[in-house]
């Protein structure tokens, strides 16, 4: 499965947002692993102690630091800091569409493969309340899709969101997830 996902991503042309100096560059990791023949995606519930996106479900990641040579390193560094996954344990498979967030970030999502599972997660007490290890088939089940109607740029928009147990994956994370799911479903039809 890893090789097929890498192949789809290698042929995909991710969309970039217009450069905007007012946005802080950031990167996240859509971290995948296979367990008992099922593909899973790792999300984290953010604590109420963080500056942005308190209590929300997100991918591991964060703002670009000057010492990061590029945004891939940002995603890997932040994943290590937030949930304890060492960069050597991840293979980066490709990139998804950049996204502008209402909180002022220009986010570049990368897709990564966790080389081994189970993994010894180590959470940042300040940033991560707990992890969600969500089977991909759960996210593809229409019963778990929740249309999220929000006011946006003076009008109304219906955005994707996904229910997993007592949590709702919504906002920029859900839009990045939708980008990945759309690509993944093309993989299933090829």
Buried (B, 14 or more C-beta within 10 A) or exposed (E): EBEEBBBBBEEBEBEEEEEEEEBBBBBBBBBBBBEEEEBBBBBBBBBEEBEBBEEBBBBBBBBBEEEBEEBBBBBBBBBBBBBBBEBEBBEBBBBBBBBBBEBEBBBBBBBBBBBEEEBEBEBBEEBBBEBBBBBBEBBBEEEBBBEBEEEEEEEEEEBBBBBBEEBBBBBBBBBBBBBBBEBBEEEEEE
